[in-house]
Amino acid sequence: MQSSDIKKRVATLFKREHRKLIIIAAIIIICATIVTIYLVTSGKEPEPEPEPKQKTTLKTNINDSICMTIIQEGNNYKSQGNIFRDKIDTLRQNNDSVFEDFYINAIKKYREVNHYKDSISKGVYMNAEDQIKQVEIILDSAYNLFILKADTMRMKEYDQIEAAEVFENRAKKIEPYINIDNNNNEEMH
């Protein structure tokens, strides 16, 4: 055998061993990577992706706009009620029932905001709640006045019984929109 044949054999063996070492090293690196990934991620639940804020904000903004429009419609009814109550309706006659109708419509509008309660900003919701309280105070006052007028007219003359019934009916119309239990509790104290 010649030295060139030996060199070729040694070179071939070296290449084979070298390839084996490279393959073994690659397998070890791949296994180490898999084990490392497993150890890092094991025991942890995957974190849910947070919902993009833009969608929530956009939905809230749209619903806020809808609710602000509803509140404005209620404010228009309330303003009309104020005009009729302050300028026209002196509560001296039994046929001046128009003002409470406006206030009742205002409360109905403000209460529509409750349908959106979970998808609107707190400020918009609180605005509607404040408007409801303001109108409830006005209707509560009218309710008590109507009850008083009905009782007073019954005590007077027989010809005012019809007017007393009108005021009693007006009070009954308002009753579902105010907190009667609160009125009764105040009277007991």
Salt bridges, closest charged atoms under 4 A:
GLU17 OE2 - LYS20 NZ 3.92
GLU73 OE1 - LYS109 NZ 2.70
ASP89 OD2 - ARG170 NH2 3.61
ASP96 OD1 - ARG170 NH1 2.44
GLU100 OE2 - ARG170 NE 2.75
GLU100 OE2 - LYS173 NZ 3.61
ASP101 OD1 - LYS173 NZ 2.71
GLU112 OE2 - LYS109 NZ 3.32
GLU136 OE2 - ARG111 NH2 3.60
ASP151 OD1 - ARG154 NH1 3.98
GLU168 OE1 - ARG154 NH2 2.30
GLU168 OE2 - LYS172 NZ 3.66
